[in-house]
């Protein structure tokens, strides 16, 4: 039904029982196709979110490994500096005349 100004415009469609059945079948197919496509898009968006989350986790693991290696290098460097200081101190002690 359409309203044009103050006039009511409508058209009626007269269908046979067979045509009506075909129309209902077509409507049913359209609805099923719509829900199928909607479910597929939701599934693909879920898959995409899982893929992105996996990428982020891998990046976080890489960052954590880099931090671990940096800390390890830092503490190794501190250990080496302390060892060098100890060696220097001992060598200076050995050079002193008693």
MINULO-123651 format. One line per 8 residues: their letters; for each residue y, x, z of N, C-alpha, C. Coordinates in nm, 2 decimals, padded with zeros to 4 digits. Layout:
a = Y/X/Z/Y/X/Z/Y/X/Z  ...
END
This chain:
xxxxxxxx = -00.12/00.08/00.00/00.00/00.00/00.00/00.12/00.09/00.00  00.22/00.05/-00.08/00.34/00.12/-00.09/00.46/00.03/-00.06  00.56/00.08/00.01/00.68/00.00/00.04/00.79/00.05/-00.05  00.85/-00.04/-00.13/00.96/00.00/-00.22/01.07/-00.09/-00.18  01.17/-00.04/-00.10/01.27/-00.13/-00.06/01.22/-00.23/00.04  01.24/-00.36/00.00/01.19/-00.47/00.08/01.07/-00.53/00.02  01.02/-00.47/-00.09/00.90/-00.53/-00.16/00.78/-00.45/-00.12  00.67/-00.52/-00.11/00.54/-00.46/-00.08/00.46/-00.45/-00.21
xxxxxxxx = 00.43/-00.33/-00.24/00.35/-00.30/-00.36/00.21/-00.26/-00.32  00.11/-00.33/-00.38/-00.02/-00.29/-00.35/-00.11/-00.31/-00.47  -00.21/-00.23/-00.48/-00.30/-00.25/-00.59/-00.44/-00.26/-00.53  -00.52/-00.35/-00.58/-00.65/-00.37/-00.53/-00.75/-00.31/-00.63  -00.85/-00.25/-00.58/-00.96/-00.20/-00.67/-01.08/-00.28/-00.64  -01.14/-00.34/-00.74/-01.26/-00.41/-00.73/-01.37/-00.33/-00.78  -01.47/-00.30/-00.70/-01.58/-00.21/-00.73/-01.71/-00.29/-00.72  -01.80/-00.26/-00.81/-01.94/-00.32/-00.79/-02.01/-00.25/-00.68
xxxxxxxx = -02.12/-00.31/-00.64/-02.19/-00.24/-00.52/-02.23/-00.10/-00.56  -02.28/-00.08/-00.68/-02.32/00.06/-00.73/-02.20/00.15/-00.72  -02.08/00.11/-00.77/-01.96/00.19/-00.77/-01.92/00.22/-00.63  -01.93/00.12/-00.54/-01.89/00.14/-00.40/-01.98/00.24/-00.34  -02.11/00.23/-00.37/-02.21/00.33/-00.31/-02.17/00.47/-00.36  -02.14/00.49/-00.49/-02.10/00.62/-00.54/-01.98/00.67/-00.48  -01.88/00.58/-00.45/-01.76/00.62/-00.39/-01.79/00.67/-00.24  -01.87/00.60/-00.17/-01.90/00.64/-00.03/-01.98/00.77/-00.03
xxxxxxxx = -02.07/00.79/-00.13/-02.15/00.91/-00.14/-02.05/01.03/-00.17  -01.96/01.01/-00.26/-01.86/01.11/-00.29/-01.77/01.14/-00.17  -01.73/01.04/-00.10/-01.65/01.07/00.03/-01.73/01.15/00.13  -01.86/01.11/00.14/-01.95/01.18/00.23/-01.96/01.33/00.19  -01.98/01.35/00.06/-01.99/01.49/00.01/-01.86/01.57/00.04  -01.75/01.51/00.02/-01.62/01.57/00.04/-01.61/01.61/00.19  -01.64/01.52/00.28/-01.63/01.54/00.42/-01.73/01.66/00.46  -01.85/01.65/00.41/-01.95/01.76/00.44/-01.90/01.89/00.39
xxxxxxxx = -01.84/01.89/00.27/-01.79/02.02/00.21/-01.68/02.07/00.30  -01.59/01.98/00.34/-01.47/02.02/00.42/-01.52/02.09/00.55  -01.62/02.03/00.62/-01.66/02.08/00.75/-01.74/02.21/00.73  -01.82/02.22/00.61/-01.89/02.34/00.58/-01.79/02.46/00.56  -01.69/02.43/00.48/-01.58/02.54/00.46/-01.51/02.57/00.59  -01.48/02.47/00.67/-01.42/02.50/00.80/-01.50/02.59/00.89  -01.63/02.56/00.89/-01.72/02.64/00.97/-01.74/02.78/00.92  -01.74/02.79/00.79/-01.75/02.93/00.73/-01.62/03.01/00.76
xxxxxxxx = -01.50/02.94/00.75/-01.38/03.02/00.78/-01.38/03.06/00.93  -01.43/02.97/01.02/-01.43/03.01/01.16/-01.53/03.12/01.18  -01.65/03.12/01.11/-01.74/03.22/01.13/-01.69/03.35/01.08  -01.62/03.35/00.96/-01.56/03.47/00.91/-01.45/03.52/01.00  -01.37/03.44/01.06/-01.27/03.48/01.15/-01.33/03.54/01.28  -01.44/03.48/01.32/-01.51/03.54/01.44/-01.57/03.68/01.40  -01.62/03.69/01.28/-01.67/03.82/01.23/-01.56/03.92/01.22  -01.45/03.88/01.17/-01.33/03.97/01.16/-01.28/04.01/01.30
xxxxxxxx = -01.28/03.92/01.39/-01.24/03.96/01.53/-01.34/04.06/01.59  -01.46/04.04/01.57/-01.57/04.13/01.62/-01.55/04.27/01.55  -01.53/04.27/01.42/-01.51/04.39/01.35/-01.38/04.47/01.41  -01.27/04.40/01.42/-01.15/04.46/01.48/-01.17/04.51/01.62  -01.24/04.43/01.70/-01.26/04.47/01.84/-01.35/04.60/01.84  -01.45/04.61/01.75/-01.53/04.72/01.74/-01.45/04.85/01.70  -01.36/04.83/01.61/-01.27/04.94/01.56/-01.19/04.99/01.68  -01.13/04.89/01.76/-01.05/04.93/01.87/-01.13/05.00/01.98
xxxxxxxx = -01.25/04.96/02.00/-01.34/05.03/02.10/-01.37/05.17/02.06  -01.40/05.19/01.93/-01.42/05.32/01.88/-01.30/05.41/01.90  -01.18/05.35/01.86/-01.06/05.43/01.88/-01.03/05.47/02.03  -01.06/05.37/02.12/-01.05/05.40/02.26/-01.14/05.51/02.31  -01.27/05.50/02.25/-01.36/05.61/02.29/-01.32/05.74/02.24  -01.26/05.75/02.12/-01.21/05.87/02.07/-01.09/05.92/02.15  -01.00/05.83/02.19/-00.89/05.87/02.28/-00.94/05.92/02.41  -01.04/05.85/02.47/-01.09/05.90/02.60/-01.16/06.03/02.59
xxxxxxxx = -01.23/06.06/02.48/-01.29/06.19/02.45/-01.18/06.30/02.44  -01.07/06.27/02.37/-00.96/06.36/02.35/-00.90/06.40/02.49  -00.88/06.29/02.57/-00.82/06.31/02.70/-00.91/06.40/02.79  -01.04/06.37/02.78/-01.14/06.44/02.85/-01.14/06.59/02.81  -01.14/06.61/02.68/-01.14/06.75/02.63/-01.01/06.82/02.67  -00.90/06.75/02.66/-00.77/06.81/02.70/-00.77/06.85/02.85  -00.82/06.76/02.93/-00.83/06.79/03.08/-00.92/06.91/03.10  -01.03/06.91/03.03/-01.13/07.02/03.04/-01.06/07.15/03.00
xxxxxxxx = -00.99/07.15/02.89/-00.92/07.27/02.85/-00.82/07.31/02.95  -00.74/07.21/03.01/-00.64/07.24/03.11/-00.70/07.31/03.23  -00.81/07.25/03.28/-00.87/07.30/03.40/-00.94/07.43/03.37  -00.99/07.45/03.25/-01.05/07.58/03.21/-00.94/07.69/03.20  -00.82/07.64/03.15/-00.71/07.73/03.14/-00.66/07.77/03.28  -00.65/07.67/03.37/-00.61/07.70/03.51/-00.71/07.80/03.57  -00.84/07.77/03.55/-00.95/07.86/03.61/-00.93/08.00/03.55  -00.90/08.01/03.42/-00.88/08.15/03.36/-00.76/08.21/03.42
xxxxxxxx = -00.65/08.14/03.43/-00.53/08.19/03.49/-00.55/08.24/03.63  -00.63/08.16/03.71/-00.66/08.20/03.85/-00.75/08.33/03.85  -00.84/08.33/03.76/-00.93/08.45/03.75/-00.85/08.57/03.71  -00.76/08.55/03.61/-00.68/08.67/03.57/-00.59/08.71/03.68  -00.53/08.62/03.76/-00.45/08.66/03.87/-00.53/08.73/03.97  -00.65/08.69/04.00/-00.74/08.76/04.09/-00.77/08.90/04.04  -00.80/08.91/03.92/-00.83/09.04/03.86/-00.71/09.13/03.87  -00.59/09.08/03.83/-00.47/09.16/03.84/-00.44/09.20/03.99
xxxxxxxx = -00.46/09.11/04.08/-00.44/09.14/04.22/-00.53/09.25/04.27  -00.66/09.24/04.23/-00.76/09.34/04.27/-00.73/09.48/04.20  -00.69/09.47/04.08/-00.66/09.60/04.01/-00.53/09.66/04.07  -00.43/09.58/04.11/-00.32/09.63/04.18/-00.35/09.69/04.31  -00.44/09.63/04.38/-00.49/09.68/04.51/-00.56/09.81/04.49  -00.64/09.82/04.38/-00.71/09.95/04.36/-00.62/10.06/04.32  -00.51/10.03/04.26/-00.41/10.14/04.22/-00.33/10.19/04.34  -00.32/10.11/04.44/-00.23/10.15/04.55/-00.29/10.27/04.62
xx = -00.21/10.37/04.65/-00.27/10.48/04.73/-00.28/10.43/04.88  -00.38/10.47/04.94/-00.40/10.42/05.08/-00.34/10.52/05.17
END
